[in-house]
């Protein structure tokens, strides 16, 4: 994309979007350009519609991935190219989001026991113990671990928002063992570009899941889903889970109630309230 890409990078920075979101937007803008082998500046609504339909009908893109691509092209044309009319009449795809994949406690133990690298095992423990996104876990610094207050400071949250999550006793012990082995200075999980990259973690998690014999499609985000679901199953209030996950809207967190079996088991059907011994009925 040349100049157009550089301009979009600047616009993403001015908009204050997170590095992860910016990378995703640039990826889909490049994908769109490659699909037609033409500059976006020479294309418009017709090509955008064609590409989005291609993603739905031929690539069978997931609902979340499609939404990211739609948002990327919307940003490209509305902000970088200043041609909002090109996307104004293209409807958003509502779709039906899939229920998150969740591991049982036993499956989490098997997964953690299957890692060969202490670094990959420890960062996976961080994601499950605190519900962190993979990008958040990768960018953690040594100073973000507050052992006195038993908190983890998440600085690189989605949308640039910061939050604190609890630091479990078992995780603190694992972090101390890990730190003694490598003694990282700045980033807790160092890598070639300063800190460990999300893709390296995704690859390690997939391999560990295969080695553990897990048949579910496991990714770092599955550990975050499992964290939220397991908290609800142990009675944690929904709004507390929302704050820990860093969700802006409660409805994002509420989807975990659909897969929390223990949460459902604690709810009494109104049928069971009819004809109660105290004589009270619904009304």
Sine and cosine of phi, psi and omega as CSV:
sin_phi,cos_phi,sin_psi,cos_psi,sin_omega,cos_omega
0.00,0.00,-0.31,0.95,0.09,-1.00
0.87,0.49,-0.85,-0.53,-0.03,-1.00
-0.85,0.53,-0.65,0.76,-0.04,-1.00
-0.88,0.47,-0.63,0.78,0.03,-1.00
-0.91,0.42,-0.70,0.71,0.02,-1.00
-0.88,0.48,-0.62,0.78,0.03,-1.00
-0.92,0.40,-0.64,0.77,0.01,-1.00
-0.92,0.38,-0.62,0.78,0.05,-1.00
-0.86,0.51,-0.69,0.72,0.03,-1.00
-0.89,0.45,-0.67,0.74,-0.01,-1.00
-0.91,0.42,-0.62,0.78,0.02,-1.00
-0.90,0.43,-0.62,0.78,0.04,-1.00
-0.93,0.38,-0.68,0.73,0.00,-1.00
-0.91,0.42,-0.53,0.85,0.02,-1.00
-0.97,0.24,-0.21,0.98,0.03,-1.00
0.97,0.26,0.39,0.92,0.02,-1.00
-0.97,0.26,0.50,-0.87,-0.06,-1.00
-0.92,0.40,0.38,-0.92,0.04,-1.00
-0.83,0.55,-0.60,0.80,0.00,-1.00
-0.92,0.40,-0.73,0.68,0.02,-1.00
-0.89,0.46,-0.67,0.74,0.01,-1.00
-0.88,0.48,-0.68,0.74,0.00,-1.00
-0.90,0.45,-0.64,0.77,0.01,-1.00
-0.91,0.41,-0.70,0.72,0.00,-1.00
-0.88,0.47,-0.68,0.73,0.00,-1.00
-0.92,0.40,-0.59,0.81,0.03,-1.00
-0.88,0.48,-0.74,0.67,-0.05,-1.00
-0.96,0.29,-0.51,0.86,0.08,-1.00
-0.91,0.43,-0.64,0.77,0.04,-1.00
-0.93,0.37,-0.64,0.77,0.02,-1.00
-0.88,0.47,-0.68,0.73,0.03,-1.00
-0.88,0.48,-0.68,0.73,0.00,-1.00
-0.91,0.41,-0.69,0.73,-0.01,-1.00
-0.91,0.41,-0.58,0.82,-0.05,-1.00
-0.86,0.51,-0.65,0.76,-0.03,-1.00
-0.97,-0.23,-0.16,0.99,-0.04,-1.00
0.82,0.57,0.63,0.78,0.03,-1.00
-0.61,-0.79,0.40,-0.92,0.04,-1.00
-0.95,0.32,0.65,-0.76,0.05,-1.00
-0.83,0.56,-0.48,0.88,0.00,-1.00
-0.91,0.42,-0.34,0.94,0.00,-1.00
-0.98,-0.21,0.14,0.99,0.03,-1.00
-0.83,-0.55,0.14,-0.99,-0.04,-1.00
-0.40,-0.91,-0.54,-0.84,-0.12,-0.99
-0.83,0.56,-0.66,0.75,-0.05,-1.00
-0.87,0.49,-0.72,0.69,-0.01,-1.00
-0.94,0.34,-0.60,0.80,0.02,-1.00
-0.89,0.45,-0.73,0.69,0.03,-1.00
-0.86,0.50,-0.71,0.70,-0.02,-1.00
-0.88,0.48,-0.68,0.74,-0.03,-1.00
-0.92,0.38,-0.68,0.74,0.00,-1.00
-0.91,0.42,-0.64,0.77,0.05,-1.00
-0.91,0.41,-0.59,0.81,0.06,-1.00
-0.87,0.49,-0.66,0.75,0.01,-1.00
-0.90,0.43,-0.63,0.78,-0.03,-1.00
-0.97,0.24,-0.73,0.68,-0.16,-0.99
-1.00,0.07,-0.58,0.81,-0.09,-1.00
-0.97,-0.26,-0.73,0.68,0.00,-1.00
-0.99,0.17,-0.32,0.95,0.00,-1.00
0.83,0.56,0.72,0.69,-0.02,-1.00
-0.90,0.44,0.58,-0.81,0.03,-1.00
-0.91,0.40,0.30,-0.95,-0.03,-1.00
-0.85,0.52,-0.72,0.69,-0.04,-1.00
-0.92,0.39,-0.66,0.76,0.01,-1.00
-0.91,0.41,-0.63,0.77,0.03,-1.00
-0.89,0.46,-0.69,0.73,0.00,-1.00
-0.87,0.49,-0.61,0.79,0.02,-1.00
-0.91,0.41,-0.67,0.75,0.01,-1.00
-0.91,0.41,-0.68,0.73,0.03,-1.00
-0.86,0.51,-0.72,0.70,-0.01,-1.00
-0.90,0.43,-0.60,0.80,0.01,-1.00
-0.90,0.43,-0.72,0.69,0.00,-1.00
-0.93,0.36,-0.57,0.82,0.05,-1.00
-0.89,0.45,-0.69,0.72,0.03,-1.00
-0.91,0.42,-0.69,0.72,-0.02,-1.00
-0.84,0.54,-0.73,0.68,-0.08,-1.00
-0.99,0.11,-0.58,0.82,-0.02,-1.00
-0.97,0.24,-0.68,0.73,-0.11,-0.99
-0.99,-0.11,-0.87,0.50,-0.11,-0.99
-0.93,0.36,-0.69,0.72,-0.02,-1.00
-1.00,-0.04,-0.26,0.97,0.01,-1.00
0.90,0.43,0.54,0.84,-0.02,-1.00
-0.81,-0.59,0.91,0.42,-0.05,-1.00
-0.88,0.47,-0.41,0.91,-0.02,-1.00
-0.90,0.44,-0.35,0.94,-0.02,-1.00
-0.94,0.35,-0.46,0.89,-0.03,-1.00
-0.91,-0.41,-0.04,1.00,-0.10,-1.00
-0.87,0.49,-0.59,0.81,-0.08,-1.00
-0.99,-0.16,0.10,0.99,0.01,-1.00
-1.00,-0.01,0.90,-0.43,-0.06,-1.00
-0.94,0.35,0.48,-0.88,0.10,-0.99
-0.97,0.25,0.62,-0.79,0.01,-1.00
-1.00,0.07,0.92,-0.40,-0.08,-1.00
-0.96,0.29,-0.73,0.69,0.07,-1.00
0.86,0.52,-0.04,-1.00,0.07,-1.00
-0.79,-0.62,0.98,-0.19,-0.02,-1.00
-0.85,0.53,0.66,-0.75,0.04,-1.00
-0.96,0.28,0.51,-0.86,0.09,-1.00
-0.92,0.38,0.63,-0.77,-0.02,-1.00
-0.89,0.46,0.54,-0.84,0.12,-0.99
-0.98,0.19,0.72,-0.70,-0.04,-1.00
-0.77,-0.64,0.68,-0.73,0.08,-1.00
-1.00,-0.05,0.52,-0.86,0.14,-0.99
-0.98,0.22,0.20,-0.98,0.03,-1.00
-0.86,0.50,-0.63,0.77,0.02,-1.00
-0.90,0.44,-0.65,0.76,0.01,-1.00
-0.92,0.39,-0.59,0.81,0.06,-1.00
-0.89,0.45,-0.69,0.73,0.03,-1.00
-0.87,0.48,-0.68,0.74,0.02,-1.00
-0.90,0.44,-0.65,0.76,0.01,-1.00
-0.90,0.45,-0.76,0.65,-0.03,-1.00
-0.88,0.47,-0.53,0.85,0.00,-1.00
-0.98,0.21,-0.15,0.99,-0.07,-1.00
-0.99,-0.11,-0.09,1.00,0.00,-1.00
-0.96,0.26,0.64,-0.77,0.06,-1.00
-1.00,-0.04,-0.46,0.89,-0.03,-1.00
-0.99,-0.13,0.81,-0.59,0.06,-1.00
-0.85,0.53,-0.57,0.82,0.00,-1.00
-0.90,0.43,-0.72,0.69,-0.01,-1.00
-0.93,0.36,-0.59,0.81,0.05,-1.00
-0.91,0.42,-0.69,0.72,-0.06,-1.00
-0.93,0.36,-0.66,0.75,0.00,-1.00
-0.93,0.38,-0.51,0.86,0.07,-1.00
-0.94,0.35,-0.59,0.80,0.09,-1.00
-0.89,0.45,-0.63,0.78,0.03,-1.00
-0.88,0.47,-0.70,0.72,-0.03,-1.00
-0.91,0.42,-0.62,0.79,0.00,-1.00
-0.98,0.20,-0.66,0.75,-0.08,-1.00
-0.94,0.35,-0.50,0.87,-0.05,-1.00
-0.87,-0.49,-0.04,1.00,0.00,-1.00
0.94,0.34,0.49,0.87,-0.04,-1.00
-0.98,0.18,0.54,-0.84,0.18,-0.98
-0.94,0.33,0.37,-0.93,-0.06,-1.00
-0.89,0.46,-0.62,0.78,0.01,-1.00
-0.92,0.40,-0.57,0.82,0.02,-1.00
-0.92,0.38,-0.67,0.74,-0.01,-1.00
-0.92,0.39,-0.65,0.76,-0.03,-1.00
-0.89,0.45,-0.58,0.81,-0.08,-1.00
-1.00,-0.02,0.11,0.99,0.04,-1.00
-0.88,0.47,0.62,-0.78,0.09,-1.00
-0.96,-0.28,0.35,-0.94,0.00,-1.00
-0.83,0.55,-0.62,0.78,-0.04,-1.00
-0.94,0.35,-0.22,0.98,-0.01,-1.00
-0.98,0.21,-0.20,0.98,0.01,-1.00
-1.00,-0.04,0.95,-0.31,-0.03,-1.00
-0.98,-0.22,1.00,-0.06,-0.07,-1.00
-0.96,0.27,-0.37,0.93,0.02,-1.00
-0.95,0.30,-0.67,0.74,0.00,-1.00
-0.99,-0.10,-0.07,1.00,-0.01,-1.00
0.85,0.53,0.78,0.62,-0.02,-1.00
-0.74,-0.67,0.45,-0.89,0.17,-0.99
-0.91,-0.41,0.81,-0.58,0.00,-1.00
-1.00,-0.02,0.91,-0.40,0.01,-1.00
-1.00,-0.08,0.97,-0.26,-0.06,-1.00
-1.00,0.03,-0.57,0.82,-0.10,-0.99
-0.98,-0.19,0.81,0.58,0.02,-1.00
-0.96,0.26,0.23,-0.97,0.00,-1.00
-0.88,0.48,0.72,-0.69,-0.01,-1.00
0.97,0.26,0.21,0.98,0.02,-1.00
0.99,0.16,0.11,0.99,-0.03,-1.00
-0.99,0.12,0.63,-0.78,0.04,-1.00
-0.97,-0.23,0.43,-0.90,0.05,-1.00
-0.37,-0.93,0.20,-0.98,0.09,-1.00
-0.88,-0.48,0.61,-0.79,0.09,-1.00
-0.80,-0.60,0.30,-0.95,-0.05,-1.00
-0.94,0.33,0.48,-0.88,0.07,-1.00
-0.95,-0.32,0.93,-0.36,-0.05,-1.00
-0.96,0.29,0.47,-0.88,0.00,-1.00
-0.88,0.48,-0.68,0.73,-0.01,-1.00
-0.91,0.42,-0.63,0.78,0.02,-1.00
-0.92,0.39,-0.66,0.75,0.01,-1.00
-0.86,0.51,-0.67,0.75,0.04,-1.00
-0.88,0.47,-0.68,0.73,0.01,-1.00
-0.91,0.41,-0.63,0.78,0.01,-1.00
-0.91,0.42,-0.62,0.78,0.02,-1.00
-0.92,0.39,-0.64,0.77,0.06,-1.00
-0.90,0.44,-0.70,0.71,0.02,-1.00
-0.88,0.47,-0.69,0.72,-0.05,-1.00
-0.91,0.42,-0.62,0.78,0.00,-1.00
-0.90,0.44,-0.49,0.87,-0.03,-1.00
-0.96,0.28,-0.66,0.75,-0.07,-1.00
-0.90,-0.43,-0.33,0.94,-0.03,-1.00
0.73,0.68,0.87,0.50,0.05,-1.00
-0.89,0.46,0.57,-0.82,-0.08,-1.00
-1.00,-0.06,-0.84,0.55,-0.06,-1.00
-0.97,-0.23,-0.95,0.31,0.01,-1.00
-0.98,0.21,0.66,-0.75,-0.03,-1.00
-0.91,0.42,-0.59,0.81,0.01,-1.00
-0.84,-0.54,0.99,0.17,-0.07,-1.00
-0.91,0.42,0.47,-0.89,0.02,-1.00
-0.52,-0.86,-0.14,-0.99,-0.06,-1.00
-0.90,0.44,-0.59,0.81,-0.04,-1.00
-0.98,-0.17,0.53,0.85,-0.02,-1.00
0.96,-0.28,-0.86,0.52,0.07,-1.00
-0.75,-0.66,0.26,-0.97,-0.02,-1.00
-0.84,0.54,0.64,-0.77,-0.02,-1.00
-1.00,0.04,0.56,-0.83,0.00,-1.00
-0.83,0.56,-0.61,0.80,-0.06,-1.00
-0.92,0.39,-0.58,0.82,0.04,-1.00
-0.90,0.43,-0.60,0.80,0.03,-1.00
-0.94,0.35,-0.67,0.74,0.02,-1.00
-0.86,0.51,-0.69,0.72,0.01,-1.00
-0.89,0.46,-0.69,0.72,-0.02,-1.00
-0.90,0.43,-0.63,0.78,0.00,-1.00
-0.92,0.38,-0.67,0.75,0.03,-1.00
-0.88,0.48,-0.68,0.73,0.00,-1.00
-0.92,0.40,-0.66,0.75,0.00,-1.00
-0.91,0.42,-0.62,0.78,0.02,-1.00
-0.90,0.43,-0.64,0.77,0.04,-1.00
-0.91,0.41,-0.69,0.73,0.00,-1.00
-0.91,0.42,-0.51,0.86,0.00,-1.00
-0.99,0.14,-0.10,1.00,0.01,-1.00
0.97,0.25,0.41,0.91,0.01,-1.00
-0.99,0.15,0.77,-0.64,-0.04,-1.00
-1.00,0.04,-0.24,0.97,0.02,-1.00
-0.97,0.26,0.41,-0.91,0.05,-1.00
-0.99,0.14,0.98,-0.18,-0.15,-0.99
-0.99,-0.16,0.72,-0.70,0.06,-1.00
-0.65,-0.76,0.19,-0.98,0.06,-1.00
-0.82,0.57,-0.58,0.82,-0.03,-1.00
-0.93,0.37,-0.43,0.90,0.06,-1.00
-0.90,0.45,-0.55,0.84,0.06,-1.00
-0.92,0.40,-0.61,0.80,0.06,-1.00
-0.92,0.39,-0.67,0.74,0.06,-1.00
-0.88,0.48,-0.67,0.74,-0.03,-1.00
-0.91,0.41,-0.65,0.76,0.06,-1.00
-0.82,0.57,-0.78,0.63,-0.05,-1.00
-0.90,0.43,-0.71,0.71,-0.03,-1.00
-0.91,0.42,-0.67,0.74,-0.02,-1.00
-0.92,0.39,-0.55,0.83,0.07,-1.00
-0.90,0.43,-0.70,0.71,0.02,-1.00
-0.89,0.45,-0.62,0.79,-0.02,-1.00
-0.93,0.36,-0.37,0.93,0.03,-1.00
-0.99,-0.14,0.20,0.98,0.14,-0.99
1.00,-0.08,0.16,0.99,0.02,-1.00
-0.94,0.35,0.68,-0.73,-0.01,-1.00
-0.88,0.47,0.60,-0.80,-0.07,-1.00
-0.86,0.51,-0.62,0.78,-0.02,-1.00
-0.95,0.31,-0.48,0.88,0.09,-1.00
-0.92,0.38,-0.68,0.74,0.04,-1.00
-0.89,0.46,-0.64,0.77,0.04,-1.00
-0.85,0.53,-0.72,0.69,-0.01,-1.00
-0.91,0.42,-0.64,0.76,-0.01,-1.00
-0.92,0.40,-0.60,0.80,0.00,-1.00
-0.98,0.19,-0.34,0.94,-0.04,-1.00
0.98,0.19,0.45,0.89,0.04,-1.00
-0.98,0.21,0.70,-0.72,0.04,-1.00
-0.97,0.23,-0.55,0.84,-0.07,-1.00
-0.88,-0.48,0.68,-0.73,-0.04,-1.00
-0.89,0.46,-0.50,0.87,-0.04,-1.00
-0.90,0.44,-0.45,0.89,0.06,-1.00
-0.91,0.42,-0.63,0.78,-0.01,-1.00
-0.98,0.22,-0.55,0.83,-0.09,-1.00
-0.89,0.46,-0.37,0.93,-0.01,-1.00
-0.89,0.45,-0.40,0.92,0.00,-1.00
-0.95,0.32,-0.35,0.94,0.05,-1.00
-0.93,0.37,-0.35,0.94,-0.01,-1.00
-0.96,0.27,-0.34,0.94,-0.05,-1.00
-0.89,-0.46,0.02,1.00,0.05,-1.00
-1.00,0.04,0.98,-0.18,-0.08,-1.00
-0.91,0.40,-0.63,0.78,0.00,-1.00
-0.93,0.37,-0.56,0.83,0.05,-1.00
-0.88,0.47,-0.67,0.74,0.00,-1.00
-0.93,0.36,-0.59,0.81,-0.04,-1.00
-0.92,0.39,-0.40,0.92,0.01,-1.00
-0.99,0.14,-0.20,0.98,-0.03,-1.00
-1.00,0.01,0.78,-0.63,0.01,-1.00
-1.00,-0.01,0.69,-0.72,0.06,-1.00
-0.93,0.36,0.59,-0.81,0.05,-1.00
-0.88,0.48,-0.37,0.93,0.04,-1.00
-0.89,0.45,-0.57,0.82,-0.02,-1.00
-0.96,0.29,-0.21,0.98,-0.02,-1.00
-1.00,0.00,-0.20,0.98,0.01,-1.00
-0.96,0.28,0.66,-0.75,0.08,-1.00
0.91,0.42,0.57,0.82,0.01,-1.00
-0.93,0.37,0.41,-0.91,-0.03,-1.00
-0.84,0.54,-0.47,0.88,-0.03,-1.00
-0.98,0.19,-0.03,1.00,0.06,-1.00
0.99,0.13,-0.02,1.00,-0.02,-1.00
-1.00,0.08,0.65,-0.76,0.08,-1.00
-0.76,-0.65,0.29,-0.96,0.04,-1.00
-0.92,0.38,0.64,-0.77,0.02,-1.00
-0.01,-1.00,0.00,0.00,0.00,0.00
